[in-house]
Structure formats: C-alpha cells, structure tokens
C-alpha cells in the first residue's frame, strides 16, 4: 500500500482503461472497514464502503460527511476505519477534502512528506450531497481538485428521522412527506444529481449499485474515479431497510430490482462520453420495485393508479434519454 505504483491498473494509453480485480482478488486484500460497527442489519452502506476501499489501488484518506455512516462507524472511543479518516459537518465534506488534497500536493511538492501517490475519497449521503452539501461539492468540482466523491444515495435523511430529500422520488413516504387524504407522499420527482455533476465537465461521473449480477461494477468505477486526473463523482444506490420499510435480508434483491426496472441504470460518463454499463434482458415494470417497499405501498392502491402510471412514465422517459445519450 505504501508504493507509489498502483496495483491492478493496466498500463493503457487511456487513463480509464483499468484492470478490474476479480472478486477472488478483492477478498485477498486487507479489509479497511472493520466489523463491529453499528450500521443497521441490512444496511447497504457497509457493503458499498467495504467494496470501495478494497478496490482502491492507492493508499486512501477518507473524508466523511455527517450521516449514518459517520455516526455508526465512529462511536467514541471506537472506530471501524483502518485508514486516515476525517469527519466534518453535513455541508462541507467536499470543501474539507479540497483543503486536504491541496495541502497534500503542496507538502509533497516541497518535499515535506514522502513522494508517493495518495488518493482522497469522500463519502456523503444524499442529504449531505444533493441538498446541504451541494454548494461545496460544486465548488470543489469547478476548481478541479483531484478527489473521488461517492454519494451513498438512500433517498432520504435516514440518520435524522427519515425525512424527504431532493433524492426522494415521486410518492415516497417519509416523515416530512406523509401519506394521507391530502398529500400522497412526496409530490415531486427526484433531482438528477448525476446529470448535474456531468454538467460540471469533469473527467469522470458514474452511477452504480452493489448488485451480484454486476458484482465488479462498483469496484471498476471506483478505480476509474481514482485514476481520473481531476474530480470524479459516483452516485451509488444504497438501500435503507429502515427508511424504505423492507426486510433486512432483501437489501440486495431490492437494489437489483432498481437496476432491472431501469429506475437506477448503471452508466458512466468518461471525458464527456456517455457509456451504458448494463442493459437488463427484460426491463421489469416499476411496480415490482415499488411493491417490495412499505414506503411505496400506497401507490399500488386502485385510487392511486395515476401516480403509479406517472412513476412508470418518468422511468421510461429517463431510460429512453439515457439510451440516446449512450448511442442507442
């Protein structure tokens, strides 16, 4: 890990042509997120973070916005992190990472620290990324800091009581978008943050999820994000069984349904070029994804059929747009 030469990365003329390690190779690496943390049973964030840390061919420094991951992995006086780790407020994870990355470059240039490659990864939830922390995220990307930002997107403020965020989709039931006779869950569609980050004209932006059918998709995108000579953003779908109201054992199954219904497609944008990473053999109806979660159960009632149809139409529209961007 101390070597300045990255491991498992091909010597291609293109920075994004990387060699993705197999699952067997990943299991032989040191686990950098220790067990015994307090993440909920069935929480997908531990799955995502462990895979991301295992995938890195470089020594890492992690910056963590306030949220479930931070609270559950660092209950004083314990920590689950086996790498340097910084905690900051909801709103300034990317700003903190910018300062750390700039200091590293300056100290390395001045010979005050060893001359070796280190990478910086930021973890933030959708509340700290889509909403509260967006200004610092946008600023860091506009300035061009070399860091990888991974959004753990569970579509709500789960750490503070399951409130809606701008990542919460149409009809999503939360404590601030309840279901009743007047309001039927959140009335707005989700924000397209991945598209917004593409508009920053950075080297690398991607969507991913921890699913068995594309088991190394996440690892490959983390490696490409760390190889990018500039800011990189990964929007990772992260199921929350507590907020979504499903059985803990169904986390991966529901994540797979999000991908197979094309509600959460897997793609990447490399130097402005859109690439589709997975096309399901059979595009499943969105009802299969919704009916597996208590937060959407009301959408399946006969009187709310118009909302279900509206949800399906929006998914179909976004999927069609993505296919056109990726060349069909």
Secondary structure as UniProt FT lines:
FT   TURN            15..16
FT   HELIX           23..27
FT   TURN            41..42
FT   HELIX           45..55
FT   STRAND          59..65
FT   HELIX           68..73
FT   TURN            76..77
FT   STRAND          84..88
FT   TURN            90..91
FT   HELIX           93..109
FT   TURN            110..111
FT   STRAND          118..125
FT   HELIX           127..131
FT   TURN            132..133
FT   HELIX           134..143
FT   STRAND          148..153
FT   TURN            158..161
FT   TURN            166..167
FT   TURN            170..171
FT   TURN            175..176
FT   HELIX           193..198
FT   TURN            199..200
FT   STRAND          204..209
FT   HELIX           212..214
FT   TURN            215..216
FT   HELIX           217..227
FT   STRAND          232..237
FT   HELIX           241..244
FT   HELIX           248..250
FT   HELIX           251..260
FT   TURN            261..264
FT   STRAND          267..270
FT   TURN            271..272
FT   STRAND          273..276
FT   HELIX           286..290
FT   TURN            291..292
FT   HELIX           294..300
FT   HELIX           302..304
FT   HELIX           305..325
FT   TURN            326..327
//
